[in-house]
Amino acid sequence: MSDFMLKVRSPLDGIELTYGDVAIREITDRDIVSIAIPLGGTETLSKAVISAYQTELPAVGRCAKSHVDNAHFLGMAPDQYFIVFDRSGSESTDKITSKLGKTGYFTDQSDSWVMMRIGGPKSRTALERICPIDLHPTVFPEESVTRTLMEHLSTIILSEGNDHYLLLSARSSAGSFLQVLQKSVENVL
């Protein structure tokens, strides 16, 4: 038997960067589970979310927060949600199933995405250089979420308010995504 152990590594090794007053960092302590609603199961899932998380499922393009597991429900599409929550060490789908039962189809997405947080007074300006959507708070207020492209890389963006954003992009292109963010921030400072 071998004397080595496999160790989990995040896509960007937990990188944290600061450019002036803009900070970029990889988020490594959160899990992501997608939820698809079975045909006719919206009311059942909604009741389970209210009971287990004391929040309601958000509309498409919005986020609903819960104090339970620091969960954020992202309304991605009709009958499709992502739930982003604090990692606990157990299987992420088991954790969701223990709270919501079999009210939806749950798929662990944690290893498919790189999760980054960007924040600071010029972060919105940096993102608007590479993102085709208007991120101004009057158009994309706090708790807004959408899928978009950033320099041809598929991205999910969540406004956390006050020029702070949570970004999800494919793990396979994490290095390229980081370079795009870095270059854009450098160009606005």
C-alpha positions in Angstrom: 0.0 0.0 0.0 1.3 3.5 -0.9 2.3 6.0 1.8 0.7 9.0 0.1 -2.6 10.7 0.4 -4.5 12.7 -2.1 -5.1 16.3 -1.0 -7.8 18.6 -2.3 -6.5 21.6 -4.1 -8.6 24.6 -5.2 -8.2 25.7 -8.9 -6.1 28.7 -8.0 -4.6 27.6 -4.7 -6.6 30.1 -2.7 -5.1 33.1 -4.4 -5.6 36.6 -2.8 -4.5 39.7 -4.7 -4.8 43.4 -4.0 -4.5 46.1 -6.6 -4.8 49.5 -5.0 -8.2 49.4 -3.3 -9.5 46.4 -5.4 -9.2 42.9 -4.0 -9.6 39.6 -5.8 -9.6 36.3 -4.0 -10.6 32.8 -4.6 -13.3 31.4 -2.3 -12.4 27.9 -1.2 -14.7 27.2 1.7 -18.1 27.1 0.0 -20.0 24.3 -1.9 -22.3 24.6 -4.8 -25.3 22.4 -5.5 -27.6 22.8 -8.5 -31.3 22.1 -7.9 -33.7 21.2 -10.7 -37.3 21.0 -9.8 -39.3 17.9 -10.9 -42.4 18.5 -13.0 -45.1 19.8 -10.7 -42.7 20.0 -7.7 -42.3 23.7 -7.3 -44.7 24.0 -4.3 -43.1 21.0 -2.5 -39.6 22.4 -2.9 -40.7 25.9 -1.9 -42.2 24.6 1.3 -39.1 22.6 2.1 -36.8 25.6 1.5 -39.0 27.8 3.8 -39.0 25.2 6.5 -35.3 24.2 6.4 -33.7 27.6 5.4 -36.3 30.2 6.6 -36.2 31.9 3.2 -38.1 31.6 -0.1 -36.9 30.5 -3.5 -35.9 33.6 -5.4 -37.1 34.7 -8.8 -34.9 34.1 -11.8 -32.1 36.7 -11.7 -32.3 37.1 -7.9 -30.6 35.7 -4.9 -32.2 34.7 -1.5 -30.0 34.5 1.5 -30.4 32.3 4.6 -28.6 32.3 7.9 -28.7 28.5 7.8 -25.3 27.3 6.5 -24.8 30.9 5.2 -26.8 29.6 2.2 -27.5 31.7 -1.0 -30.1 30.5 -3.4 -29.4 31.7 -6.9 -32.4 31.9 -9.3 -30.6 30.7 -12.5 -33.5 29.8 -14.8 -37.1 28.7 -14.5 -37.1 25.6 -12.2 -33.3 25.8 -11.8 -31.4 27.1 -8.8 -27.9 27.0 -7.4 -27.4 26.9 -3.7 -24.0 28.2 -2.5 -23.3 27.4 1.2 -20.6 26.9 3.8 -18.6 23.7 3.3 -19.1 21.3 6.2 -16.9 18.3 5.3 -19.8 16.1 4.4 -21.0 15.3 0.9 -22.7 18.5 -0.3 -25.7 16.7 -1.9 -26.2 14.6 1.2 -26.3 17.8 3.2 -28.9 19.4 1.0 -31.0 16.1 0.8 -30.9 16.0 4.6 -32.6 19.4 4.7 -34.8 19.3 1.6 -35.6 15.6 1.3 -36.2 14.4 -2.3 -38.0 17.6 -3.3 -35.6 18.2 -6.2 -32.8 16.8 -8.3 -29.5 17.8 -6.6 -26.2 17.8 -8.3 -22.8 18.7 -6.7 -21.2 21.5 -8.8 -18.5 22.4 -6.3 -15.6 20.9 -8.3 -16.9 22.3 -11.6 -16.5 26.0 -10.8 -13.8 28.4 -9.6 -15.4 30.9 -7.2 -13.9 34.4 -7.0 -14.8 37.5 -5.0 -13.9 40.9 -6.4 -14.5 44.1 -4.4 -13.5 47.7 -4.0 -14.5 51.1 -5.5 -13.2 50.3 -9.0 -14.3 46.7 -9.1 -17.5 47.5 -11.0 -15.5 49.6 -13.5 -13.1 46.7 -14.0 -15.9 44.2 -14.6 -17.8 46.4 -17.0 -14.7 46.5 -19.3 -15.1 42.7 -19.8 -18.8 42.1 -19.1 -21.6 42.9 -21.6 -24.2 43.7 -18.9 -24.8 46.9 -17.1 -23.6 46.4 -13.5 -24.7 49.8 -12.2 -26.6 49.4 -8.9 -29.8 50.9 -10.4 -29.9 48.2 -13.1 -28.1 45.3 -11.3 -28.8 45.9 -7.6 -27.6 43.8 -4.6 -28.7 40.2 -4.8 -29.0 40.3 -8.6 -27.5 37.3 -10.4 -27.1 36.4 -14.0 -25.1 34.2 -16.4 -22.9 36.2 -18.8 -19.6 36.1 -20.7 -16.4 37.8 -19.5 -13.9 37.8 -22.4 -15.6 34.8 -23.9 -15.6 32.8 -20.6 -18.9 31.7 -19.2 -19.5 33.4 -15.9 -22.2 33.7 -13.2 -22.1 37.0 -11.4 -23.8 37.9 -8.2 -24.0 41.4 -6.8 -23.2 41.5 -3.1 -23.7 45.3 -3.0 -21.2 48.2 -2.5 -19.1 47.2 -5.5 -18.5 43.6 -4.3 -19.3 40.7 -6.6 -19.1 36.9 -6.4 -18.1 35.3 -9.7 -18.3 31.7 -10.8 -16.5 30.4 -13.9 -15.5 27.0 -15.2 -12.8 25.4 -13.2 -11.1 24.2 -16.4 -10.3 27.8 -17.4 -9.7 29.2 -13.9 -6.2 30.5 -14.8 -7.5 32.3 -17.9 -10.4 33.8 -15.9 -8.0 35.1 -13.2 -5.8 36.7 -15.9 -8.8 38.4 -17.4 -9.8 39.8 -14.0 -6.2 40.9 -13.2 -5.7 42.7 -16.6 -9.0 44.5 -16.4 -8.3 45.7 -12.8 -4.8 46.9 -13.8 -6.3 48.8 -16.7 -8.7 50.8 -14.5 -6.2 51.8 -11.8 
